Amino acid sequence: MRFIFPVLLGLIGCGVLLSLGMWQVERLAWKNAILAEIDARIFDAPAPLPAAPSEEADKYLAVTASGTLTGPEIHVLASAKGLGAGYRVIQALDLDGRRIMVDLGFLPLELKDATRADRNVTVTGNLHWPNEINSSTPETDTNRAIWFARNVPTMANHLGAEPTLIIARETTPTQRALTPYPVDSGTIPNDHLSYAITWFGLAAVWLGMTLLWMWRMRRKP
């Protein structure tokens, strides 16, 4: 009779922890399916730019647009694997009466003020609405024209453009000194596997502690 309580406690605790682990496995499958859909959309054949794109309907949509790069640039401090520190370069693109924004790619720090030689371009990329500003984001350095995060409405207001941003995968002609920094589903968090392993590991520990408790109880006279 004295083993009833530890057995019940062990079974209940293991059951709860295993169910949490299984829930994370289900979430992993759900997240992988979403990422597969996003990847398919990112690398789909590019379509003409919609007349009124929305984040809900058109996020990651592959598009192409031709126009003229105009106005000042936004330089967003960033880092790229294998390239080090630099800037994302964002400019307005005039489309014969319509003005949107293009994230042209990564620029090394020392080339921040380099002149863009080719103004008439065709951009192929993906629509995106990043909002990287939070409570710890520094204020924009207006004297040096350096930004520390992307936010579509804020950037659109600064450049006098509509809040539509294409993240370039390719530009024709190629923009000198700029390396495309395209949309990638790898930046979307997917930690469900590690969570599942954690819950299953805790279940194993719970079971081990229960067996140890019962073994000690058995040794007592």
ABEGO torsion letter per residue (X at the ends): XAAAAAAAAAAAAAAAAAAAAAAAAAAAAAAAAAAAAAAAAAABBBBBBBABBBAAAABGBBBBBBBBBBEBBBBBBBBBBGAEBBBBBBBBBBBGGBBBBBBAEBBBAAAAABBBABABBBBBBBBBBBBABBAABBBBBAAAGBBABBBAAAAAAAAGBBBBBBBBABBOBBBBGBBBBBBBAAABBBAAAAAAAAAAAAAAAAAAAAAAAAAAAAABX
